[in-house]
Amino acid sequence: MSALSILFLASCSVWLSEAQTEFKRVAEENVTLPCHHRLGLLEQGSLDIEWLLHISETVQKAVITYSGGRVYDDLNEEQKGRVSFTSNFLAGDASLQIISLQSSDAGKYICKVKNAGQYEWARITLKVVEKPSKPKCWLEGELLEGKELSLQCRSASGTAPISYRWQRINEEDERAEHLPPTSRVNISNPGQVLLKNLTQMSTGLYQCIATNEAGQESCVVQVTVQHAQNIGMIAGAVCGVVVGLSLLFLVVRLTIRRKEKKRYEEEEAPNEIREDAEAPKAHLVKPSSSSSGSRSSRSGSSSTRSTANSASRSQRTLSTEATPHLTPPQYSQRETEGKEIESKKVDYANLMKMGATLVMVPAQSRAFQTV
């Protein structure tokens, strides 16, 4: 170093160099903020470099620094891993590189370089603009001939101002076309277009383009105008189908219920007990007096055995005729024998009550029988 240079540096206690510029970048892009100095020629051990971001007049935060021979690039959580020195900052290029820009990176940056009691700095304003987000397109109104239809378009985010433009797209070659002559653009809300007096010519594909200084995005919507008569026919057909299905369902339900009722009646009929049914009546037949007289007149000429047999048959005849319509229940053999004994006792008692006379026929020898 020449003596002249040393004298020049010694005579200047502070050498100040300030440059202020403005950068505008789109979000997600990269940017390099320049900062050049000439203090590296002095004592390298005492060189300090610091990048600061002014958020407001009173608030600022460190972005990246070099001090004591070490780089600190993790001072800001939002920019951690996205900031770095671009070149040889010790030789005089302390420019700052920021990758994947975000809207929060916008602001005023200050580069401060200090060495051996001397300072240099640079001021840079960074603007980060965002493209409009993909807009949303929708329709408001009736898609019928003669009606009015409103086309709506809006982006949820993006750097203002955002402009909107509607155009018609030819579906065959995707070529942009003008809107129908009856369309009107809302001046206070450019994202709205009114289509008046709709016709079949209004049917087609419509595109909305949202644009700002960072770029543009678009969306499309299909418009299909229908005849009012066709709408009535479709509505009538739908109503007819609904009514027909309802009637069919009702008929099927009634048929099922009728079958279930019939099956229920058939199952319950054998189990019904008729309380008004009358039990069959028993008829008693009294023996005629002529029959008794004839048997008595012939008793003298019959044997003792035949008289006993006749009386036994008379008792069985009265017992059978007393209950001609009753069907005897089924019992076990022991119960049946007991009932037969009781029946004989009852028959004998009945005969006595009806006036029957017990006749004792004396035994006769064969010598007195009439030949």
FENVEN-V659042 format. One record per helix or strand. SS is the DSSP state (helix for helix, strand for strand). FROM is the first residue (numbers start at 1). TO is the last residue. If there is no record, write none. Layout:
# FENVEN-V659042
SS;FROM;TO
SS;FROM;TO
This chain:
# FENVEN-V659042
helix;3;11
strand;20;26
strand;31;33
strand;36;36
helix;39;41
helix;44;46
strand;48;54
strand;60;67
strand;70;72
strand;83;85
strand;93;93
strand;96;98
helix;103;105
strand;107;115
strand;118;129
strand;136;141
strand;144;144
strand;149;154
strand;163;169
strand;176;177
strand;183;185
strand;192;195
helix;200;202
strand;204;212
strand;215;223
strand;226;226
helix;228;269
helix;289;297
helix;299;301
helix;304;322
helix;333;353
helix;366;368
